[in-house]
Amino acid sequence: MIIFGTDGWRGLIARDFTFENVQTVALATALYALKIDKKKASVVIGYDARFLSKEFAQEAACVMASKGVVVHITDAIASTPQVSFATKQKKATVGVVITASHNPAEYNGYKLKSNTGGPAFPEEIAELEKELAVLEKKRPAIKFKTFDEYVKEKLVRPFGAKESYLRYVKRKIDMPAIIKSGIKVMFDPMHGAGIYTIKDLLPKADEIHGDYNPSFGEIDHPEPMAEYLPTLIEKVKEGKYDVGLATDGDADRLGAVDENGHFVDSHKVFMLLMKYLYEDKKKRGAVAKTIALTSMVNKYCEKHGIKLHELPIGFKHVSKLMATDKILIGGEESGGLGTIIHIPERDGIFNGMLLLEMMAKRKKKLSELVDELEDEFGVHRYRRRDVRTTEKIKQDILKACAKKPKQLGRYKVTSIDTKDGYKFFIDKGWLLIRASGTEPLLRYYAEADSMNKVNELLEEGLKMK
């Protein structure tokens, strides 16, 4: 079964993510695109730095071209935001990225992009899945020519995605102010699609894990969270850098490290950029957050009379709002966020530059900006734990959550939100338990006014069976 989860279809290379399965999904995508625009259907395809990503992308391009769909394919590794930007810029019917984002090296995946410049909307994915369901019942023999033949016929058109994207970033971000400030930056693309990018924006920035390495080298998980960034944290401290920035496997998520080597979680990054857009850039609009994002967002919106949308996990829900409503900033707890000054897409590189712009303009260290959050909103500590499990154990735990316990250890449950999983609220804290939409695991999220309390909540969640 090929299933599109929270953020596309992902599977183990050779077992699930095979050339045959990619052909089937590509055919479904072509048929979907032709339904939207029979005469001028076109698709933008990009690929990340994973094993065989280029080859999977070219195979998908050939299948789509065999149906008469014009395919614009990147001529090199491209980040997800670059592909989203190109999909909108070229006015393509849809976009596709061959990537498994932050998953381990043995995975690859297939993301669908909307012509608005962000993730495909849930209803667009549902339409693709309808095409897929028909094909999976009786898979047709898919015949196509070679990649080079389609290039000669101009049905497949290779292009460079990076240059126009970087020109756009330089127009939107005050790069001269960042460079003039002398901020010393260490960048970690985690061997992902962000490689070969930062030097074009910040020639003096230093970089680690910036070479092509489909196994991700020493990195277990190309996800910009503290546990996967020990080398970046150490390098920032050793080299006395002002800030460390990290992007995930497809460079749509951002992680940050302050000048003392302390990881600045995605909740705080979201808060800082929201404050900068609202207070300094004087931008206006509603705010969209997924259910696992910090309650500081709620407090800020209430304080300033900003309309707040709380959504299920998955940036596709945020992106849809950003494409149809005026959204100042929207995002999720995993480090992905979009802003009113950019396309409706997560973008680790763009948001990293915006964070540097904030530091340069306010003339403050990252740690000082974070301390100001605590002064304004009080202590907020957060942690997430991912637990791999079997389907039976997962269902048993979800059934236990459905019984709606009135206590979590010594803490009284004051309310429960079932928008996505089970979110248990206590005094000055909450615990969220939900099944991953892309991997065979359960995710446990907790926020509270002390780290001890956070760990207690997580332990109580792990006991639930």
N, C-alpha and C positions, 0 to 999 in steps of 0.2 A: 504494500500500500504506500502510495506517495501522498503524504499529508502536509499541508501548509499550516505551520503552527503560529506562534505569536509573531515571528519575524521571518516568514518564508519556510521553504522545505529544506531540511538538513538531514544528512545521513552519513553513515560510515562509508568511506571510499572503498570501492570494490565489492562491498557487501550490499549496501543500499544505494549509494550514490554511484551508479554505473553509467557507462555511455548509453546503454539501452534505455535506462530510466530517464536520462537527460534528453534523449531523443523524443521520448513520449511527452515530457513536460514542454519541450520546445515546440512540438507539434500542437499541443493544446494552446500554447501561447500564440502561435501563428493563427490558429483558427479563431481564437478570441479577438485578436487584433483585426482580423478580416471582418468579423462581425461588426466591429466599431467603425471601421473605415475600409470598405471593400475595394475602393479604387486606389487609395494612397496609403495603405497600411505600412507603417515603418516601426522598427524597434531599435533601440540603442542597447548594446551589450557591452559590459565591462567585466573585468575579472581581477581577483586579488592575487596575493603572493603564495597561495597554497599549491600543494602538489597537484599537477595536471589541470589547474584552473584554466590556463590558456587553451589547452586542448579541449576541455569541456565547452568552453565558450565558443570555439570555432565549430565544434560539432553542432551546437545549438544554432549557430548562425547558418550553417548549411541546411539544416532541416527547415528553418523558417524561410530561407531563400527558395527552397524547392517548392514552396507554396506561393511564390511571387511576392513575398514580403521583403521590402528593402531593409537591409540590416546595416546599421552604423556600428562597427565594432572597434573598441579601443586598440591601439597598436602597441600598448604596453600595459603593465599593471596599473590599475586605477582604483581610487578609493570609491566607496559607495556614494559619498556626496558629489564626487566628480561625475559619476554616471547619472545621478539624479539631476544635476545641473545641466548636463548635456541633453538629457531627455526633454527637459523644458525648453532649452535653447534651440534645439533642432525641431521642436514641435512634433516629436515622435508620438506614435500611438501609445506605446508603453516602453518601459525600460526594464532591463534584466541585469542583475549582478550575480556572477558566479562567486560565491563566498559563503563561508560558514561563520563569519563574523568573529566572535570571541571563543568559539568552540575549540577543543584540542585539535592537534594536527591531523589526526586520523579522520576528521570530518571534512566534508565540503557541503555546499548548499546553493540554493537558487532563490534570489530575492526578486520580487516583482515591484516595479516602480511606476508611479502614476505620471501622467504628462503635466501635472501641476508642479513637479520638481521634488516630490517626496515619496514615501512608501505608498503602495497601492492601497486604496480604501478597502475595508472589510468586504463590501459588496462587490468590488472588482475582483478580489481574490475568490469570492464565492462563484462568480461567473467562470473564472478560469478552472476552478475545481469541477464545475459541471462538465466542461469540455473534457477534463481529465478522466472523470468517472466513466464517460462513454468510451474513451480510448482504452481504459484499463480492463473493461469487460472483454474486449476482443482487440488486442493490440494489432493494428495493421502493419504490414511490411512497409517500412519507410525507406524510400529510395531517393538518393540525392547524389549530386556531383561532388567533385573535390572543392575544397575551400578556394584554391587558386582560380578554378574555373568560374566560380561565382564572382570573384573579384574582377576578373576580366569582363564579365557580363554586367558589372556594376550593380548587381543585386546585393553584394556584400561590399561595404565601403569602409576600410580601415581609416581611423582618424586619431589624432592626438587629443586626449581629454584634459591634460594637465595645464597647458599654457593658458587657454581661455579662462579656466577656473581660477588660476593664480592671478590673472589680470583683474578678475572680478573681486577677489579677496582684497587686493591692493587698493581697489576703489572704495571698498566698504569699510576697511579697517585703517586707522591712522598709523600706518607703518612708520612714517618719519618720526612720529612722537615716540614710538617704541624704540627705534634705533637710537634716537637722540638721548633717550633716558639711560642708555648703557646697561639695561637689565641683562644680566648674565644668565643665559638659558641653556639647560641640558634637556635634550629631547630624546624620548624613547618610543620609536614606532613599533616596538615589540616584534620586529621582523614582518610586520604586516604591510598593508597597502599604503601606509604613510611614509614608507621609505622613498628616498630621492625627492622629498618635497620641501622639508623645512629650510634647507640651505637657499632655496630660491626666494624665500621670504625673509629669512634672517641669516645672512651669510656668516655672521660671527657665532652663531649658535653651535654648540657641540652636540654630538649624537652618539648613542649606543644602540646596539641591535638594529643597525641601519642597513645591513647587507641582506641579500636575497637568501633566505634559508627556510624552505617549506616545512622543515621539522620544528621550527621555532627555537632551535638550539637549547639553551638552558631554561627556556620559558615553558612551563607546563601548560599554561592557559593564556592566550594572548588577550587578556582582559585587564584594563587599567584599574585594578584594585590593589590595595596595600600588599596583600599576600603574594601577588605576582610581580611586584616591583621592587624586590630587595636590592637589586643592583642599582637601579635609578636612585633609590633613597640613599644608598651608600655613596654613590658618585656625587650627588648634590652636596652631601656633608663634606666629603673629602676635598672637592674642588671649590668649595665656598661659592656655589651658584646661588643666584637670587630665587630661582624657581626651576622645578623640574616638571615637564609636561610629557604625558604619555597618551598614545592612541591605540585602539584595539586592532584586531585583525583586518577589518575593512575601514578603519580610520573614521568611523562615525561617532565614536565615544571618546571622552576625554577623562584623564586622571591627572591630578596635580599634586606636587610635593612642595612644601614651603622651604625657605632658606635654612631652616633648622633640621631638615630631613623628615618633617612630619607630614604624613599623607593627609591631604585635604579631600574629604569625601565629596561625592557628586552632589549631595544635598547642599553642602556649603557653597560649592561652585555655582549651583543653580541660584541660590540666594544672592550671591555676590553679583552675578550677571543681571538678575532681575532688578536689584537695587541700582546698578549702574545705568541700565536702560531707562528706568523710571525717574531716577533722581538727577542723573548727569546728562543723559541724552534727551530727556524730557519726552520719551516715547510713551504712547498710551495704547491701551487695549486690555482685553481680558487675559487671565492666566489659566493655563491648562496643566494639570498635573495628574500623573497616574497614582493609584491608591497607595503605593509603597513609598512615595516621596514625603519628605519631612513635613511635620505639622507647622514648622516655621513659616512655610508658604501661606498656610491658612491665616496665621497671625498677621503677616505683613499685608495680605489682601484685605483683611478686616480693618486693619488700622488705616489704610489708605482708600477704602471704599472701592476696591477693585473686584470686579466680577471674577469668580473662581469656578472652573469646571474640574470636577474630580472624575477620573476615568479608569477603566480597567487597565491592566498591564498591557503594554504593547504600544510602540510609538505610532503605529498606524491609526490608532484612535485619536492621538494628539494631532497627527498630520492632517487628518480629515478636517478637524476644527480649524487648523491654521489655514487651510485652503478655502474654507467657506466663511470664516469669521475673522474679525480683527483680533489677533492674539499677540500680546506683548512678548510672551515667552511660554513655551510648553515643553514638558519633558518628563523623564522617568528616573527612577533611583539608580539605574545602572550606568549613568554617565552620559546618556544621550539627551540632548535638548536642542530645540530650534528657537529662533528668535524672529521678531518682526522685521529685522533688517537683513534677513537672509531668505533663502528658499525654505519651504516647510519641511525641513529635513534635519536630522541630527548631523553634526559635523564637528569632529574632534579638532581638526586643524583650525577651522574658522573660530570655534569657541575658545580655543587656546590663545589665539591672537587677540580676541576680544578681552580675555582676562588680562593679558599683558598690557593692552591699551588702558584698562582700568587702573592697573598698577602704575603705569606711566603718568596718566592724567591726574590721579589722586596723589601721586608721589609717596606711595606707601608700600611697605613690604607685604607679601601675601599673608604672613602671620598676623600683621596688624589689622588687615582687613577682616580676617577670620575672628580675631579677638573682638572687633566691633560688633559682629553678629551676636556673640555671647553677651556682650553688654546690653544689646537691644532686646534679645529674645530669651535670655537665660540659657542654661546649659542644655544642650541637646546632643545626646550620644546615640550612635547608630551602629548596627552590625547586621550582616546577612550571613546565613549558613546554608550551603547547598548539600543535600544528602542524596546520594545515589541509592536507589532502592528497586524492589520488584513491584510489578503492577499490583499484586495482592496486598503487600504492606502499604503501598501508597493509598489504595482504596480504603483499607482499614483505618488509616490515620484520618483521611477525609471524612469517613463516617463518624469517627470520634469527634471531629470538629463540628459536624452537623448536629450533634446532640446539644450544642451550645452551653458549654460548662459555665458555671457562675463564678468560678474561682480559677486563677492561674497561680498555684502555690499559695502564697500569703496575700496575693493581690485580688481584689474584687473586680470582676468584669462589669464595667458600667454600660457597655453597649457592644453590638457586633455588626459589622458591615460585611455583606456577602456579595458585593459588587464583582469581585474577582477573588476567589478563594475565601478565606475566613479571617477577618481582621478584628481582633479582640482589643477593645479599649479599656485601659485602667487609668487611675489617677496619674497624670503626667507621664503617660506612656502608652504604647500599643505593641501588639504582636500580630503579624500577618503570616498565615500558612497557605501556600498555594502550590499546585503542580506546575512545573515548567512546561511551556508550550513548545519547546524545541529540543529538550533532552529528557532522558528517563530519570528524573530526579524531583525531589520536593525542595522548595525554597522556603526558608524561615527568615523573616525580617522582623527586627525589633528596634524601637526608638524609645528612649526614656531620659530622665534627668540625671542619670549616672550610669557608668559602664557596668557597675555591679548589677544594677537593676536590669539592664539590657541582657546581660548574661543569664540572669535568673529567668527572665521571660523566655529566652531561647531554650534553656534547659527544660522548662515546663512544657514548651511546645514539643520538644523531642521525646518527652515521656508519653505524650498523648497517643493512645492506641485503642 
